[in-house]
């Protein structure tokens, strides 16, 4: 009830408050990648327990490819989330708002993080090799160039980069090329999640920032089975 200027009661007053919640995707993208990785692990284990393992390959491949895409998408989404709050991440830097407006238009993940680091005072920063290899794998799948087995000009390049990162799919014969076939392993899916997670956490830690999965319930979403030999 509100009292009027003459001492009388004017009656009830209704106050309306409006709140805004921003949707972020860095966390959900990586949690989804981890879920697909767990699915790939289950299928791989089922396939190894039967007489015809390749029959499980196509479905496992779908999960692994999704994991590759979402892991890189998580890193790219977090760059966009930082760009949305220049005053929080780059206090006192008058150039940051305009730089962030430009940054979100870029397609290169590495370029985005180099710019974020520069604005935070680290002009020497570069994306680490595992993350660069993950981005390369994602790019080669998105912009896929079909090649016959005897023509490995494009595929050999990415294969040489990723062959030291994870073990090949145990569901395929050893003669199958690593890329684009035997790359569909749980080991690859796990490597994708761990690489993107490690990159984001290290980038945040070096600058005193908070990464997207600080809550225990969110960390639990990223738990993955160990790789079997």
C-alpha positions in Angstrom: 0.0 0.0 0.0 1.2 3.5 -0.8 0.3 6.7 1.2 -0.6 9.7 -0.9 0.6 13.3 -0.4 -2.5 14.2 1.6 -2.1 11.3 4.0 -4.7 9.1 2.2 -4.0 5.6 1.0 -3.8 5.3 -2.8 -4.0 1.5 -2.9 -1.7 -1.4 -3.9 1.2 -0.7 -6.3 2.5 -3.4 -8.6 6.2 -3.4 -9.4 7.5 -5.2 -12.4 11.2 -6.2 -12.6 12.8 -7.5 -15.8 15.9 -9.7 -15.6 18.1 -10.8 -18.5 20.0 -14.1 -18.8 22.5 -14.5 -21.5 22.8 -17.9 -23.2 26.3 -19.4 -23.3 27.4 -22.4 -25.3 31.0 -23.1 -24.4 30.0 -25.4 -21.6 27.1 -27.2 -23.2 29.1 -27.8 -26.4 31.9 -29.5 -24.5 29.5 -31.4 -22.3 27.8 -32.7 -25.5 31.1 -33.6 -26.9 31.9 -35.7 -23.8 28.5 -37.4 -24.0 29.2 -38.4 -27.7 32.6 -39.6 -26.6 31.1 -41.9 -24.0 28.7 -43.2 -26.7 31.6 -43.9 -29.0 33.4 -45.7 -26.1 30.3 -48.0 -25.5 29.9 -48.9 -29.2 33.6 -49.6 -29.5 33.6 -51.9 -26.6 30.5 -53.7 -28.0 32.1 -54.0 -31.4 35.3 -55.5 -29.9 33.2 -58.2 -28.2 31.7 -59.6 -31.4 32.9 -61.4 -34.4 32.2 -58.6 -36.9 33.5 -55.3 -35.3 33.2 -53.2 -38.5 29.4 -53.5 -38.2 29.7 -51.0 -35.3 32.0 -48.6 -37.1 29.5 -46.3 -38.9 27.6 -45.4 -35.8 30.8 -45.0 -33.8 32.2 -42.7 -36.5 29.1 -40.5 -36.3 29.7 -40.0 -32.6 33.4 -39.3 -33.0 32.9 -36.7 -35.8 30.3 -35.0 -33.7 32.8 -34.9 -30.8 35.4 -33.3 -33.0 33.0 -30.6 -34.2 31.7 -29.8 -30.7 35.1 -29.7 -29.0 36.3 -27.0 -31.3 32.9 -25.3 -31.2 33.3 -25.0 -27.4 36.6 -23.1 -27.7 35.1 -20.8 -30.4 32.0 -20.2 -28.3 34.0 -19.2 -25.2 35.9 -16.7 -27.3 32.6 -15.2 -28.2 31.5 -15.1 -24.5 34.6 -13.2 -23.6 34.0 -10.8 -26.5 30.5 -10.1 -25.1 32.0 -8.6 -21.8 35.0 -6.5 -22.8 34.6 -4.4 -19.6 34.9 -7.5 -17.4 37.9 -9.1 -19.2 39.8 -6.0 -20.3 39.0 -3.3 -17.7 40.5 0.0 -18.7 41.3 -1.0 -22.2 39.4 1.6 -24.4 40.2 -0.3 -27.6 38.7 -3.6 -26.4 35.0 -3.0 -27.3 35.7 -2.2 -30.9 38.2 -5.0 -31.1 35.6 -7.5 -29.8 33.1 -6.3 -32.3 35.5 -7.1 -35.0 36.7 -10.4 -33.4 33.3 -12.1 -33.5 33.3 -11.8 -37.3 36.5 -13.8 -37.7 36.4 -17.5 -38.7 39.8 -18.4 -37.4 39.8 -19.8 -33.8 43.5 -19.3 -33.4 43.3 -15.7 -34.6 40.6 -15.0 -32.1 42.6 -16.3 -29.1 45.7 -14.5 -30.2 43.7 -11.2 -30.2 42.2 -12.0 -26.8 45.7 -12.6 -25.4 47.0 -9.4 -27.0 44.2 -7.3 -25.4 45.0 -9.0 -22.1 48.7 -7.9 -22.4 50.2 -11.1 -23.9 51.3 -10.3 -27.5 53.6 -13.4 -27.6 50.7 -15.9 -27.1 50.2 -18.6 -29.6 47.7 -21.5 -29.7 49.4 -24.8 -28.6 50.1 -27.6 -31.1 47.5 -30.1 -29.8 44.8 -27.4 -30.1 46.0 -26.4 -33.6 45.9 -30.1 -34.6 42.3 -30.4 -33.3 41.3 -27.3 -35.2 43.0 -28.7 -38.4 41.1 -32.0 -38.0 37.8 -30.2 -37.6 38.5 -28.0 -40.6 39.5 -31.0 -42.8 36.2 -32.7 -41.9 34.1 -29.6 -42.4 35.8 -28.8 -45.8 36.2 -32.5 -46.7 38.2 -33.2 -49.9 37.4 -36.7 -51.2 40.5 -38.6 -52.3 41.0 -42.2 -53.5 43.4 -44.4 -51.5 46.1 -43.9 -54.0 45.9 -40.1 -54.0 46.8 -38.9 -50.5 47.8 -35.3 -51.2 45.3 -33.7 -48.8 44.6 -36.5 -46.4 48.3 -37.3 -45.8 48.9 -33.8 -44.5 46.3 -34.1 -41.7 47.2 -37.7 -41.0 50.8 -36.8 -40.4 49.7 -34.2 -37.8 47.2 -36.3 -35.9 48.8 -39.8 -35.9 50.8 -39.0 -32.7 47.7 -37.7 -30.9 45.6 -40.9 -30.5 45.3 -44.5 -31.5 43.3 -45.5 -34.5 39.9 -47.3 -34.5 40.3 -50.9 -33.4 37.1 -51.7 -35.4 38.8 -51.4 -38.7 41.5 -53.4 -40.5 45.0 -52.0 -40.0 45.2 -51.2 -43.7 42.5 -48.6 -43.5 43.9 -45.0 -43.6 43.9 -43.1 -40.4 42.1 -40.1 -42.0 39.3 -40.1 -42.7 38.5 -43.7 -41.6 40.4 -45.0 -38.6 40.3 -41.6 -37.0 36.8 -42.6 -35.7 38.1 -44.1 -32.5 37.1 -43.5 -28.9 40.7 -42.5 -28.3 40.2 -39.7 -30.8 37.0 -38.6 -29.1 38.6 -38.5 -25.7 41.6 -36.6 -27.1 39.3 -34.0 -28.6 37.5 -33.3 -25.3 40.6 -33.3 -23.2 42.5 -31.0 -25.7 39.7 -28.4 -25.9 39.2 -28.5 -22.1 42.8 -28.2 -21.3 43.3 -25.3 -23.8 40.4 -23.3 -22.3 41.4 -24.0 -18.7 45.0 -23.0 -19.3 44.0 -19.9 -21.2 41.7 -18.8 -18.4 44.2 -19.7 -15.6 47.0 -17.7 -17.2 44.8 -14.6 -17.1 43.0 -15.1 -13.8 39.7 -15.7 -15.6 37.0 -18.2 -14.8 36.4 -21.0 -17.3 32.9 -22.3 -18.1 32.8 -25.4 -15.9 34.0 -24.4 -12.5 31.0 -26.0 -10.7 31.5 -29.6 -9.7 28.2 -30.6 -11.4 29.6 -29.2 -14.7 33.0 -30.9 -14.2 31.2 -34.2 -13.7 29.7 -33.8 -17.2 33.2 -34.0 -18.7 34.2 -37.3 -17.0 35.3 -39.9 -19.6 36.3 -43.6 -19.4 39.9 -44.4 -19.7 41.2 -45.8 -23.0 41.9 -49.5 -23.1 45.1 -50.7 -24.8 
